[in-house]
Amino acid sequence: MAKLILTDSDQGTQFELNAGPSWEVTGTSGTDNIKILAGAEVTLNLLGGTDTITMPANFADFSVEVKGTTVEFTDGDGKVIAIPASTTANTLNFPDGSSESLVIDLNQGAIVLGDINLSDGGGGSNEPQTINISGDGTTTATSSQETFVFASDTYAHTISGFTDGDILDFPESINNLTISNNSGSDGEVDIFAVDGTQIMTITLTGLTTSDDSQIFNISTFAEVFGAGSLV
C-alpha cells in the first residue's frame, strides 16, 4: 500500500494516482485535486469538501455502495475507489464530461451524487429507478434501468450515460417530438419536446459511436435503445 498525506502547501495541485499500488490518501482541510487513473485502487480519507476528484471511468461503469459516510465505486475488475462524503460537496469529474457533486444532503438524510440518492440504492448495480426532471441541469444515468420523467416546462437538461433499458417519459400533452443528430459521431443527440408554448430540450451525451451513428429520428432511436425507450 502507498500512503499519500497532503499538506496545506499541496492545496490546488493535482495528484495522479496510478494503477500500481493500492493508494491511501489523506487530504487537507482545504481544496484538494486528485486524478485517479484507470485500474487504480484508492481509499481517500479526510477530504475537507470543495475537493475535485477526476474518476477513471463513467458513473455507469461502476457498481456503487454506501458504507457509513463513504461511497465505494467498484469497477468491472473489482478495483475499489472509496470516497468519503460530508456536508460540504466534493466534485467528481467523469470522462464523459459530466461533473457531479458528492455530498451528504441533510434534507434527505442521504448521500447524493448530483440528482442520484446513493443511500437508497442509486448506485450502478441497483434496481430500476424513476428520475423526475423539471428544469435545467445535468443528470448521470446509472447502469440500472432508469425512467426519466419530464415535467412540462421550458428548460434544457443533459443526461449522460443513457443506454438500452432506460426510458425517456415525456408528458402526454406534448404535440411535437423531434430528434436532431448533427454529427453522428460526437456521442450526443438532442431531443425536442413541445407542449404548447413549453419546449423541453434534452441532450443525451456519452453515447457510443455505434449508437450515435444510427440515430436519425424517433424510429431509429427506438431501434437502438428498444421499443418503449421514448414515450
BAFI-3210 file (N, C-alpha, C; in Angstrom, 3 decimals, decimal comma, padded with zeros to 6 digits):
// residues 231
n [1|2|3|4|5|6|7|8|9|10|11|12|13|14|15|16|17|18|19|20|21|22|23|24|25|26|27|28|29|30|31|32|33|34|35|36|37|38|39|40|41|42|43|44|45|46|47|48|49|50|51|52|53|54|55|56|57|58|59|60|61|62|63|64|65|66|67|68|69|70|71|72|73|74|75|76|77|78|79|80|81|82|83|84|85|86|87|88|89|90|91|92|93|94|95|96|97|98|99|100|101|102|103|104|105|106|107|108|109|110|111|112|113|114|115|116|117|118|119|120|121|122|123|124|125|126|127|128|129|130|131|132|133|134|135|136|137|138|139|140|141|142|143|144|145|146|147|148|149|150|151|152|153|154|155|156|157|158|159|160|161|162|163|164|165|166|167|168|169|170|171|172|173|174|175|176|177|178|179|180|181|182|183|184|185|186|187|188|189|190|191|192|193|194|195|196|197|198|199|200|201|202|203|204|205|206|207|208|209|210|211|212|213|214|215|216|217|218|219|220|221|222|223|224|225|226|227|228|229|230|231]
n.u [000,844|000,484|000,969|-000,285|000,041|-001,370|-000,451|-001,047|000,309|000,013|-002,435|-004,662|-002,885|-002,708|-002,811|-001,843|-002,997|-001,804|-002,134|-000,526|000,282|-001,860|-003,663|-003,682|-004,976|-004,643|-006,370|-006,372|-007,635|-008,390|-008,713|-008,424|-007,003|-007,442|-006,531|-007,596|-006,266|-006,934|-007,601|-006,570|-006,582|-008,096|-008,252|-009,688|-009,213|-010,462|-011,253|-011,857|-014,034|-015,166|-013,335|-011,783|-012,258|-011,084|-012,424|-011,673|-013,384|-016,716|-019,745|-021,691|-020,155|-019,406|-020,239|-022,002|-021,764|-022,897|-021,235|-021,586|-020,478|-019,026|-018,518|-018,310|-016,906|-016,909|-015,139|-015,376|-013,378|-013,162|-011,765|-011,606|-012,705|-012,764|-014,566|-015,005|-017,949|-019,263|-020,941|-020,210|-019,830|-017,998|-016,504|-017,011|-015,498|-016,180|-015,145|-016,923|-017,520|-019,289|-019,945|-020,388|-021,786|-020,785|-022,244|-023,415|-026,720|-028,600|-031,303|-032,479|-031,387|-029,357|-026,703|-025,864|-025,289|-025,077|-028,205|-028,801|-029,780|-027,725|-027,847|-030,261|-030,090|-029,147|-026,990|-024,807|-025,441|-027,989|-031,637|-034,207|-035,042|-036,913|-036,461|-037,148|-037,451|-037,376|-036,323|-033,519|-030,289|-028,000|-027,938|-026,651|-026,895|-027,345|-026,124|-028,335|-031,768|-033,463|-036,109|-036,740|-038,613|-040,272|-041,239|-043,659|-042,407|-040,283|-037,035|-033,555|-031,937|-029,360|-028,535|-026,351|-024,889|-027,100|-028,722|-029,478|-032,536|-033,110|-035,545|-037,179|-039,582|-042,016|-044,442|-047,904|-049,256|-047,690|-047,205|-045,433|-042,558|-039,223|-036,030|-032,634|-029,583|-026,704|-024,059|-023,428|-021,266|-020,239|-021,182|-023,495|-026,968|-029,798|-033,005|-036,194|-039,041|-042,242|-044,724|-047,381|-046,612|-044,371|-041,057|-039,077|-035,759|-033,691|-030,584|-028,682|-025,701|-022,436|-022,929|-022,267|-020,158|-021,194|-023,963|-024,651|-024,228|-026,349|-028,711|-031,297|-033,894|-037,159|-037,941|-035,528|-034,207|-035,691|-035,044|-032,378|-032,308|-034,432|-037,894|-040,298|-038,528|-038,756|-041,257]
n.v [-001,202|002,222|005,251|008,518|011,629|014,658|018,102|021,501|023,086|021,710|022,224|022,617|021,624|019,141|015,688|012,623|009,322|006,207|002,883|001,139|000,682|000,052|002,733|004,942|007,862|010,859|013,764|017,423|020,140|021,997|022,782|020,078|018,288|015,563|013,067|010,067|007,286|004,798|001,549|001,945|001,440|002,915|004,589|007,296|009,660|011,866|014,106|017,530|018,743|020,738|019,659|018,220|015,364|013,416|010,931|007,565|006,306|006,292|007,010|005,019|002,790|001,756|-000,225|000,796|001,426|002,430|002,886|003,641|006,869|006,771|006,301|003,627|002,942|000,493|-001,037|-002,941|-004,814|-005,266|-003,383|-000,970|002,272|004,360|006,933|009,525|011,182|014,406|017,156|019,269|019,782|017,646|017,527|015,304|014,390|012,988|010,881|011,230|013,845|014,799|016,369|015,921|016,636|015,283|014,693|014,943|015,190|016,929|017,464|015,324|013,351|011,703|010,393|011,945|011,983|014,337|014,311|011,855|009,681|008,015|006,604|005,270|003,232|004,101|003,407|001,982|-000,788|-001,360|-001,577|-000,798|002,677|005,758|008,916|012,204|015,047|018,510|020,911|023,034|021,450|018,728|015,236|012,136|009,004|005,725|002,303|000,835|000,169|003,029|005,367|008,403|011,027|013,710|016,965|019,293|022,153|024,940|024,239|023,199|020,163|017,895|014,515|012,095|009,048|007,519|004,501|001,265|000,043|002,132|004,794|007,522|009,614|011,588|014,293|013,465|015,381|016,580|018,003|017,774|015,985|015,697|014,667|015,585|015,053|016,128|015,396|012,570|011,258|012,335|011,487|012,641|013,459|015,395|016,016|017,274|018,322|019,533|021,253|022,898|026,134|025,481|024,235|021,470|020,694|018,108|016,736|014,020|012,604|011,040|008,781|005,700|005,434|003,713|003,566|006,287|006,854|005,630|006,911|008,865|009,746|009,430|006,727|005,355|005,842|004,254|001,778|001,553|001,825|000,350|-000,665|001,464|003,036|005,701|007,649]
n.w [000,000|-000,809|000,796|000,829|002,093|002,184|002,466|003,630|001,802|-000,510|-001,567|-004,257|-006,129|-008,604|-008,048|-009,395|-009,323|-009,875|-011,393|-010,049|-007,031|-004,123|-003,104|-000,310|000,678|002,412|002,801|002,825|004,885|003,147|-000,340|-002,401|-005,203|-007,069|-009,299|-010,551|-012,051|-014,619|-013,397|-010,886|-007,355|-004,671|-001,555|-000,135|002,411|004,932|003,389|002,858|001,688|-001,107|-002,795|-005,747|-007,626|-010,138|-012,006|-013,204|-014,958|-016,386|-014,519|-014,913|-015,324|-012,934|-010,044|-007,172|-003,723|-000,550|002,451|005,599|005,846|003,596|000,126|-002,055|-005,110|-007,449|-010,021|-013,146|-012,886|-010,253|-008,800|-006,261|-005,482|-002,855|-001,486|000,771|002,004|002,866|004,518|003,027|-000,360|-002,575|-005,821|-008,458|-011,383|-014,539|-017,329|-019,492|-019,527|-017,660|-014,516|-011,134|-007,919|-004,877|-001,856|001,544|001,970|004,066|004,173|002,861|004,321|003,377|001,278|-001,680|-005,207|-007,416|-008,848|-007,875|-005,381|-003,459|-001,117|-000,972|-002,756|-005,263|-006,778|-009,349|-009,592|-008,787|-008,340|-010,871|-011,384|-010,923|-012,232|-011,716|-013,709|-014,052|-014,825|-015,848|-016,036|-015,237|-015,461|-014,436|-015,772|-014,364|-014,362|-013,971|-014,959|-015,853|-015,582|-016,941|-016,078|-017,416|-016,569|-017,787|-019,159|-019,995|-020,613|-020,558|-020,436|-019,630|-020,121|-019,170|-020,188|-020,953|-021,868|-023,362|-022,195|-020,525|-020,149|-021,677|-020,593|-021,604|-021,131|-021,678|-023,017|-024,961|-028,217|-030,254|-031,116|-031,663|-033,050|-033,170|-034,696|-035,290|-035,802|-035,525|-034,624|-032,343|-029,945|-028,989|-028,832|-029,564|-028,231|-028,778|-027,206|-027,537|-025,883|-026,271|-025,578|-024,232|-024,244|-024,102|-024,003|-024,462|-024,038|-024,875|-023,816|-024,116|-025,626|-027,350|-030,261|-032,153|-031,491|-031,695|-034,421|-035,656|-035,112|-036,250|-036,200|-034,588|-034,923|-035,487|-033,121|-031,378|-032,443|-031,731|-028,880|-028,005|-028,148|-026,739|-025,397|-025,667|-024,738]
ca.u [000,000|001,193|000,261|-000,012|-000,528|-001,264|-000,321|-001,681|001,043|-000,372|-003,774|-004,775|-002,012|-003,328|-002,025|-002,321|-002,834|-001,745|-002,676|000,466|-000,015|-003,161|-003,405|-004,430|-004,671|-005,218|-006,469|-006,232|-008,901|-008,652|-009,134|-007,512|-007,285|-006,920|-006,902|-007,435|-006,064|-007,599|-007,021|-006,086|-007,419|-007,834|-009,059|-009,478|-009,569|-010,449|-011,433|-012,486|-015,064|-014,704|-012,258|-012,090|-011,753|-011,283|-012,614|-011,090|-014,437|-018,011|-020,510|-022,386|-019,198|-019,162|-021,291|-021,806|-022,310|-022,648|-020,874|-021,475|-020,400|-018,099|-019,099|-017,367|-017,120|-016,191|-015,174|-015,633|-012,283|-013,169|-010,975|-012,496|-012,353|-013,573|-014,559|-015,883|-018,862|-019,508|-021,993|-019,654|-019,753|-016,835|-016,888|-016,482|-015,489|-016,167|-014,607|-017,927|-017,695|-020,201|-019,392|-021,457|-021,429|-020,985|-022,485|-024,463|-027,863|-029,268|-032,753|-032,875|-030,767|-028,761|-025,592|-026,342|-024,357|-025,950|-029,617|-028,964|-029,698|-026,944|-028,155|-031,434|-029,912|-028,984|-025,734|-024,886|-025,858|-029,235|-032,881|-034,687|-035,439|-037,566|-035,806|-038,014|-036,700|-038,315|-035,633|-032,156|-029,349|-027,341|-028,160|-025,859|-027,621|-026,612|-026,238|-029,662|-032,808|-033,997|-037,128|-036,610|-039,947|-040,088|-042,352|-043,858|-041,883|-039,201|-035,729|-032,573|-031,379|-028,435|-028,464|-025,148|-024,874|-028,348|-028,392|-030,581|-033,248|-033,572|-036,759|-037,486|-041,037|-042,469|-045,869|-048,825|-049,814|-046,800|-047,762|-044,370|-041,355|-038,257|-034,649|-031,599|-028,262|-025,936|-022,750|-023,440|-020,015|-019,762|-021,781|-024,580|-028,227|-030,737|-034,426|-037,020|-040,443|-043,009|-046,033|-047,904|-045,517|-043,244|-040,126|-038,096|-034,606|-032,961|-029,371|-028,052|-024,263|-021,738|-023,375|-021,214|-020,138|-022,105|-025,341|-024,804|-024,251|-027,575|-029,899|-031,655|-035,265|-037,799|-037,956|-034,180|-033,916|-036,310|-034,285|-031,116|-032,486|-035,534|-039,261|-040,720|-037,480|-039,149|-042,728]
ca.v [000,000|003,503|006,289|009,886|012,577|016,005|019,202|022,732|023,609|020,921|022,596|023,076|020,846|017,870|014,483|011,479|008,037|005,220|001,554|000,277|000,284|000,401|004,043|005,509|009,286|011,736|015,099|018,578|020,804|022,939|022,270|019,094|017,937|014,208|012,380|008,627|006,669|003,510|000,412|002,287|001,135|004,120|004,976|008,700|009,947|013,215|015,194|018,639|019,385|021,593|018,968|017,713|014,019|013,007|009,484|006,905|005,754|006,933|006,506|003,786|001,686|001,304|-000,522|001,781|001,034|003,365|002,279|004,768|008,112|006,530|005,708|002,757|002,757|-000,715|-001,203|-004,293|-005,692|-005,379|-002,329|-000,122|003,651|004,736|008,387|009,962|012,301|015,285|018,129|020,177|018,965|017,418|017,386|014,157|014,577|011,719|011,028|011,649|015,289|015,173|016,695|015,787|016,926|014,225|015,445|014,485|016,104|016,833|017,465|013,960|012,393|010,721|010,792|012,088|012,346|015,063|014,041|010,447|009,336|006,785|005,897|004,402|002,286|004,768|003,047|001,367|-002,180|-001,498|-001,788|000,315|003,875|006,846|010,200|013,301|016,187|019,620|022,160|022,968|020,705|017,549|014,015|010,998|007,739|004,602|001,106|000,281|000,702|004,247|006,102|009,845|011,607|015,138|017,879|020,238|023,494|025,252|024,058|022,355|019,225|016,928|013,201|011,378|007,617|006,845|003,251|000,341|-000,258|003,398|005,314|008,951|009,688|012,970|014,479|013,016|016,549|017,158|017,948|017,578|015,363|015,529|014,341|016,189|014,454|016,863|014,817|011,127|010,674|013,059|010,917|013,492|013,541|016,353|015,686|018,457|018,014|020,775|021,154|024,251|027,114|024,950|023,430|020,708|020,311|017,072|016,326|012,791|012,608|009,817|007,643|005,043|005,836|002,826|004,014|007,650|006,874|005,015|007,654|009,980|010,162|008,691|005,285|004,794|005,889|003,054|000,617|001,492|001,683|-000,547|-000,154|001,991|003,849|007,100|007,632]
ca.w [000,000|-000,856|001,538|000,409|003,050|001,631|003,422|003,157|000,644|-001,682|-002,000|-005,637|-007,012|-008,964|-007,828|-010,161|-008,652|-010,950|-011,117|-009,428|-005,652|-003,556|-002,519|000,814|000,580|003,430|002,245|003,707|005,207|002,063|-001,641|-002,976|-006,595|-007,201|-010,535|-010,391|-013,355|-014,819|-012,709|-009,544|-006,190|-003,885|-000,398|000,208|003,803|005,497|002,436|003,567|000,889|-002,212|-003,494|-007,079|-007,892|-011,527|-011,989|-014,379|-015,817|-016,191|-013,381|-015,277|-015,366|-011,564|-009,077|-006,105|-002,421|000,545|003,726|006,510|005,076|002,491|-001,077|-002,745|-006,542|-007,843|-011,475|-013,614|-012,477|-008,802|-008,172|-005,467|-005,146|-001,692|-001,348|001,862|001,756|004,005|004,230|002,020|-001,570|-003,414|-007,220|-009,178|-012,834|-015,255|-018,687|-020,472|-019,418|-016,580|-013,198|-010,153|-006,529|-003,888|-000,627|002,459|001,913|005,364|003,968|002,509|005,225|002,482|000,427|-003,052|-006,267|-008,331|-008,577|-007,518|-003,963|-003,358|000,125|-001,113|-003,848|-006,545|-007,404|-010,653|-009,649|-008,053|-009,056|-011,705|-010,653|-011,636|-012,012|-012,138|-014,234|-014,230|-015,116|-016,370|-015,212|-015,793|-014,704|-014,884|-015,679|-013,796|-015,184|-013,757|-015,825|-015,271|-016,315|-016,739|-016,253|-017,655|-016,326|-018,876|-018,913|-020,932|-019,985|-021,247|-019,466|-020,227|-019,479|-019,569|-019,925|-021,337|-022,543|-023,601|-020,957|-019,955|-020,786|-021,621|-020,451|-021,756|-020,833|-022,719|-023,696|-025,969|-029,569|-031,242|-030,560|-032,751|-032,691|-034,008|-034,523|-036,291|-036,080|-035,696|-034,126|-031,158|-028,744|-028,500|-029,569|-028,978|-028,352|-028,522|-026,933|-027,498|-025,240|-026,377|-025,628|-023,461|-025,034|-023,335|-024,820|-023,741|-024,737|-024,400|-024,069|-023,748|-026,421|-028,112|-031,668|-032,872|-031,257|-032,204|-035,888|-036,161|-034,683|-037,127|-035,925|-033,496|-035,175|-035,331|-031,686|-030,802|-032,898|-030,987|-027,432|-027,699|-028,200|-025,447|-024,764|-025,828|-024,617]
c.u [000,874|000,356|000,699|-000,728|-000,293|-001,161|-000,945|-000,982|000,691|-001,726|-003,750|-003,900|-002,671|-002,347|-002,660|-001,998|-002,903|-002,199|-001,684|000,084|-001,486|-002,949|-004,290|-004,016|-005,389|-005,190|-006,270|-007,610|-009,296|-009,095|-008,071|-007,964|-006,626|-007,443|-006,579|-007,352|-006,702|-006,849|-006,524|-007,100|-007,080|-008,792|-008,705|-009,985|-009,572|-010,466|-012,251|-013,655|-014,432|-013,522|-012,737|-011,442|-012,088|-011,290|-012,074|-012,117|-015,740|-018,788|-021,162|-021,464|-018,891|-020,432|-020,965|-022,483|-021,923|-022,360|-020,616|-021,532|-019,395|-018,831|-018,020|-017,802|-016,272|-016,300|-015,362|-014,559|-012,191|-012,321|-011,914|-011,884|-013,299|-013,432|-015,496|-016,766|-019,005|-020,611|-021,501|-019,330|-018,339|-017,320|-016,208|-016,620|-015,344|-015,697|-015,620|-018,228|-018,628|-019,433|-020,534|-020,926|-021,763|-021,098|-023,489|-025,551|-028,666|-030,784|-033,269|-032,363|-030,043|-027,527|-026,101|-025,174|-025,175|-027,397|-029,858|-028,775|-028,984|-027,331|-029,353|-031,327|-029,766|-027,699|-025,920|-025,441|-027,228|-030,448|-033,273|-035,216|-036,203|-036,892|-036,712|-037,174|-037,674|-037,631|-034,245|-031,271|-028,728|-027,591|-027,292|-026,658|-026,729|-026,742|-027,542|-030,607|-033,423|-035,044|-037,004|-037,948|-039,811|-041,369|-042,438|-043,412|-040,835|-037,866|-034,843|-031,906|-030,520|-028,447|-027,255|-025,292|-026,163|-028,016|-029,637|-031,217|-033,722|-034,757|-036,826|-039,001|-041,477|-043,962|-046,746|-049,340|-048,904|-047,404|-046,698|-043,128|-040,397|-036,869|-033,705|-030,259|-027,343|-024,649|-022,822|-022,190|-019,500|-020,373|-022,929|-025,781|-029,137|-032,172|-035,230|-038,474|-041,192|-044,384|-046,638|-046,769|-044,280|-042,375|-039,104|-036,988|-033,751|-031,777|-028,814|-026,580|-023,650|-022,216|-022,186|-021,281|-021,101|-023,550|-025,588|-024,999|-025,546|-028,835|-030,124|-033,017|-035,846|-037,700|-036,571|-033,720|-034,456|-035,574|-033,001|-031,346|-033,674|-036,888|-039,679|-039,668|-037,801|-040,668|-043,240]
c.v [001,245|004,556|007,663|010,826|013,984|017,035|020,455|023,304|022,866|021,329|023,136|022,335|019,510|016,714|013,335|010,190|006,947|003,844|000,636|-000,170|000,489|001,670|004,325|006,976|010,045|013,160|016,181|019,131|021,800|022,230|021,356|018,735|016,598|013,587|010,902|007,995|005,285|002,394|000,687|001,875|002,174|004,223|006,413|008,943|011,446|014,305|016,290|019,265|020,383|020,972|018,499|016,350|013,673|011,487|008,853|006,353|006,471|006,272|005,163|002,575|001,120|000,716|000,305|001,307|002,070|002,577|003,401|006,064|007,998|005,868|004,903|002,576|001,563|-000,909|-002,670|-005,287|-005,850|-004,359|-001,319|001,259|004,088|006,230|008,792|011,120|013,118|016,256|019,253|019,361|018,856|017,186|016,177|014,421|013,228|011,923|011,489|013,139|015,735|015,440|016,687|016,067|015,732|014,886|014,706|015,543|015,942|016,821|016,073|012,932|011,306|011,297|010,835|012,431|013,019|014,862|012,639|010,253|007,996|005,957|004,972|003,501|002,930|004,422|002,227|-000,036|-002,403|-001,565|-000,584|001,467|004,819|008,149|011,290|014,506|017,308|020,938|021,936|022,127|019,551|016,367|012,913|009,724|006,681|003,419|000,370|000,806|001,907|004,853|007,567|010,487|013,123|015,914|018,869|021,635|023,763|025,167|023,202|021,464|018,204|015,641|012,467|009,895|006,893|005,606|002,396|-000,063|000,981|003,922|006,822|009,093|011,147|013,085|014,026|014,175|017,131|016,991|017,814|017,028|015,080|015,234|015,003|015,547|015,022|016,165|013,331|010,457|011,345|012,549|011,713|013,457|014,507|015,921|016,910|018,023|019,325|020,498|022,551|025,242|026,638|024,062|022,784|020,261|019,348|016,629|015,068|012,831|011,278|008,589|007,001|005,508|004,997|003,276|005,373|007,656|006,331|005,835|008,864|010,569|009,294|007,182|004,662|004,851|004,626|001,790|000,441|001,149|000,806|000,128|000,301|002,813|005,335|007,153|009,011]
c.w [000,000|-000,148|001,054|001,367|002,514|002,746|002,822|001,924|-000,645|-002,251|-003,427|-006,618|-007,325|-008,765|-008,601|-009,417|-009,711|-010,473|-010,422|-008,026|-005,311|-002,735|-001,311|000,920|001,686|002,906|003,284|004,044|004,121|000,800|-002,226|-004,387|-006,886|-008,489|-010,385|-011,777|-013,407|-014,106|-011,313|-008,480|-005,127|-002,708|-000,050|001,620|004,062|004,437|003,094|002,852|-000,063|-002,944|-004,866|-007,257|-009,334|-011,584|-013,271|-015,356|-015,511|-015,066|-013,691|-015,308|-013,980|-010,950|-007,840|-004,831|-001,378|001,814|004,718|005,736|003,929|001,335|-001,789|-004,199|-006,978|-009,348|-011,850|-013,256|-010,966|-008,080|-007,508|-005,273|-004,039|-001,446|-000,218|001,423|003,029|003,618|003,321|000,780|-002,123|-004,842|-007,838|-010,675|-013,522|-016,696|-019,721|-020,406|-018,320|-015,295|-012,200|-008,752|-005,645|-002,527|000,246|002,472|003,201|005,216|003,631|003,511|004,458|001,805|-001,005|-003,972|-007,356|-007,932|-008,041|-006,021|-003,853|-002,148|-000,006|-002,337|-005,194|-007,256|-008,657|-010,687|-009,030|-008,960|-009,902|-010,867|-011,557|-011,244|-012,566|-012,536|-014,560|-014,577|-015,670|-015,452|-015,973|-014,878|-015,295|-014,689|-015,046|-014,731|-014,924|-014,822|-015,137|-016,190|-015,948|-017,090|-016,316|-017,373|-017,476|-018,462|-019,993|-020,204|-020,884|-020,205|-020,208|-019,419|-020,043|-019,252|-020,229|-022,160|-022,709|-022,273|-020,234|-020,771|-020,604|-021,671|-020,467|-021,445|-021,999|-023,564|-024,773|-027,362|-030,652|-030,550|-031,712|-032,195|-033,683|-033,675|-035,599|-036,706|-036,417|-035,176|-032,861|-029,863|-028,186|-029,442|-028,830|-029,262|-027,949|-028,361|-026,741|-026,914|-025,216|-026,550|-024,869|-024,348|-024,106|-024,282|-024,012|-024,593|-024,087|-024,783|-023,653|-024,492|-027,127|-029,565|-032,491|-032,724|-031,904|-033,719|-036,476|-035,892|-035,585|-036,781|-034,817|-033,705|-035,018|-033,877|-031,017|-031,229|-032,090|-029,520|-027,034|-027,779|-026,810|-024,746|-024,816|-025,837|-024,243]
res [m|a|k|l|i|l|t|d|s|d|q|g|t|q|f|e|l|n|a|g|p|s|w|e|v|t|g|t|s|g|t|d|n|i|k|i|l|a|g|a|e|v|t|l|n|l|l|g|g|t|d|t|i|t|m|p|a|n|f|a|d|f|s|v|e|v|k|g|t|t|v|e|f|t|d|g|d|g|k|v|i|a|i|p|a|s|t|t|a|n|t|l|n|f|p|d|g|s|s|e|s|l|v|i|d|l|n|q|g|a|i|v|l|g|d|i|n|l|s|d|g|g|g|g|s|n|e|p|q|t|i|n|i|s|g|d|g|t|t|t|a|t|s|s|q|e|t|f|v|f|a|s|d|t|y|a|h|t|i|s|g|f|t|d|g|d|i|l|d|f|p|e|s|i|n|n|l|t|i|s|n|n|s|g|s|d|g|e|v|d|i|f|a|v|d|g|t|q|i|m|t|i|t|l|t|g|l|t|t|s|d|d|s|q|i|f|n|i|s|t|f|a|e|v|f|g|a|g|s|l|v]
***
